[in-house]
Structures are given as structure tokens and as C-alpha cells.
Amino acid sequence: PRRHHVVILDELHQALTAGPGIVHRLDYLTRLNRTTAVAQIMITHHPKDLQALADEADRTKAMGFIERAGIVVCGPLTPGDLEAQPGGDARIRALDSVVPMSKAEKQLVARWADPPSWDTDRTGARAGGADDDSKGRFLIKLGGRPGIPVRVRLTAAEKALHVSNTRWEH
């Protein structure tokens, strides 16, 4: 029977820096997997991760991953990540050069990147509580269509499995 597969490449920035030729291999996969009913999900922390490669050709090819993606999901990003900044490094392409975003979408995603407000009541609790407003927020973009903002909320069991800052909490 025909089967469909999904390959998930998490922490993509680590794979891209593993050695010369890796970007070329991944580029090959992004172009040919669909002929064999294989989809892939590439996950990285930041769009600039794709541009941190030493070779200009690799940087250009890696940004092509975003350009050819059917769907791009963005978490909180700073205005500098979203739009080209005057006087910025010309080699670094902002996300809006690859993913068309409206002004309102850029403002929304940038607002999520703002840190929580200061503790104003002196109780030690952060404003917004432990589950502050920016956590789990994503904007799903499909081409030039308006983005769909979503919020992911983990269950207690999921939260217990995915704690990466235990040293800070104790």
C-alpha cells in the first residue's frame, strides 16, 4: 500500500553546521521528497540560523528552504528579525524578504518577543504569571495569505516532560 511519511528535522541549525555539503544534501531533499510522498518539517530557533553559515552559497541555499516552504510558522521575533534595518548587515536577509507579512502581522509577532513587564506588586510573581502571554504563540503563514495566529497550551503532563530550565526554578 502507498505510504506517506513525515521527516522532522528539529534543531536544524545544528545539522547545517555539521560539515561542508550538508546544506546541498538538505536542499536536494527539499526538492525531491514530494515525488516519493515524503513531507518534511524543518525546525530552527531563528531565521538567522540559516544565515550563520560560513559560505555565501550555503546561506542563499538555506534561505531557499523558507522560500519554497508550503507553510512557515513563526514564533516571537524582534522587529530586526522581521524587517531589514537601515545600516544593517546587507548579507543578513530579514524574514519579510522571504515571507510576505503585513505590518499588523509583523507588529503582532514582535509584540510576542517583548519581555514580560516588571514585578510591580513586589510579591515575586511576574506580571502575567508563569504562563505569560508570549509563550506558545505562533503565526501560521501560507504564501501571501493573511497569517493565522495560534496559541499552543501544554497539558500538565507535557509541561513536566519539557522543562529545560529546572536549574533556574530551584
C-alpha positions in Angstrom: 0.0 0.0 0.0 1.1 3.6 -0.7 2.5 5.2 2.4 3.1 8.8 3.3 5.9 9.8 5.6 6.9 13.0 7.5 10.5 13.6 8.4 11.0 16.1 11.2 14.3 17.9 11.3 14.4 19.7 14.7 17.4 21.8 15.7 18.2 22.3 12.0 20.9 24.8 12.8 23.0 22.0 14.3 22.6 19.8 11.2 23.5 22.7 8.9 26.9 23.3 10.6 27.8 19.6 10.8 30.1 19.9 7.8 30.5 21.0 4.2 27.9 19.8 1.8 25.1 19.3 4.3 23.1 22.3 3.0 23.4 20.9 -0.5 22.1 17.5 0.7 19.1 19.1 2.6 18.4 21.2 -0.5 18.2 18.0 -2.6 15.8 16.5 -0.1 13.5 19.6 -0.1 13.2 19.3 -3.9 12.7 15.6 -4.3 10.9 14.3 -1.3 7.5 15.1 -2.6 7.9 12.7 -5.5 8.1 9.9 -3.0 5.2 11.1 -0.8 7.6 12.3 1.9 7.0 15.6 3.7 9.5 17.3 5.9 9.3 19.7 8.7 12.4 21.8 9.4 12.6 23.5 12.8 15.1 26.1 13.9 15.0 28.7 16.6 15.6 31.7 14.4 15.6 32.6 10.7 19.2 34.0 11.2 20.3 30.4 12.0 20.1 29.7 8.3 22.3 32.7 7.6 25.1 31.9 10.1 26.8 29.6 7.7 30.3 30.4 6.6 29.7 30.0 2.8 27.6 32.5 0.9 26.2 29.9 -1.4 25.1 27.8 1.6 23.4 30.8 3.2 21.5 31.5 0.0 20.5 27.9 -0.5 19.4 27.6 3.2 17.1 30.7 2.8 15.6 28.9 -0.1 14.2 26.3 2.3 12.0 29.1 3.7 11.2 30.4 0.2 10.0 27.1 -1.0 8.2 26.0 2.2 4.5 25.5 1.8 3.8 26.8 5.3 6.0 28.9 7.5 5.3 29.0 11.3 6.8 32.0 13.2 7.1 32.3 16.9 8.1 35.6 18.6 10.6 37.5 16.6 12.1 41.0 17.0 11.5 43.8 14.5 15.1 43.4 13.3 14.4 39.7 12.5 11.3 40.6 10.6 12.4 43.7 8.5 15.6 44.8 7.0 17.1 47.5 9.2 18.8 50.7 7.9 22.6 50.3 8.2 22.2 46.6 9.0 24.4 43.8 7.6 23.4 43.5 3.9 24.2 39.8 3.9 21.5 39.1 6.5 18.1 38.9 4.9 15.1 39.7 7.1 12.3 37.3 7.1 10.0 39.7 5.2 12.3 39.4 2.2 11.2 35.7 2.0 7.8 35.5 3.8 5.4 38.4 2.9 3.9 39.8 6.1 1.6 42.7 6.7 2.5 45.5 9.1 -0.1 44.2 11.5 1.4 40.7 11.4 4.9 42.0 12.0 3.7 44.0 14.9 1.9 41.0 16.4 4.9 38.7 16.2 7.3 41.4 17.5 4.9 42.1 20.4 5.2 38.4 21.4 9.0 38.9 21.7 8.7 41.7 24.2 9.7 40.5 27.7 7.1 40.4 30.4 6.6 43.5 32.5 8.4 44.2 35.7 7.1 42.8 39.1 5.2 45.9 40.2 3.4 44.4 43.3 6.6 43.1 44.9 5.2 39.7 45.5 7.9 38.0 43.4 5.3 37.0 40.8 6.0 38.1 37.2 3.2 40.1 35.6 1.2 37.7 33.5 2.1 34.8 35.8 4.2 31.8 34.9 2.2 31.3 31.7 2.9 34.8 30.3 1.1 36.0 27.2 4.0 35.4 24.7 4.6 31.7 25.4 3.2 29.3 22.8 2.3 32.0 20.3 2.8 31.3 16.6 1.8 32.8 13.3 1.0 30.3 10.5 1.7 31.8 7.1 0.7 30.2 3.8 2.2 32.2 1.0 0.9 35.8 0.9 -2.4 34.9 2.6 -3.1 36.5 6.0 -1.4 34.7 8.8 -3.3 32.7 11.4 -2.3 33.4 15.0 -2.4 30.4 17.3 -1.6 29.6 20.9 -0.3 26.3 22.0 -1.0 25.3 25.6 0.7 22.3 27.1 -1.0 20.0 29.5 0.5 19.4 32.9 2.0 16.1 31.8 3.6 17.8 28.7 5.0 20.6 30.8 6.6 18.1 33.1 8.3 16.4 30.2 9.6 19.6 28.5 11.1 21.6 31.3 14.5 22.8 30.1 15.2 25.4 32.8 14.9 23.4 36.0 18.2 24.9 37.4 16.6 28.3 37.3 13.4 27.2 39.0 15.1 25.7 42.1 
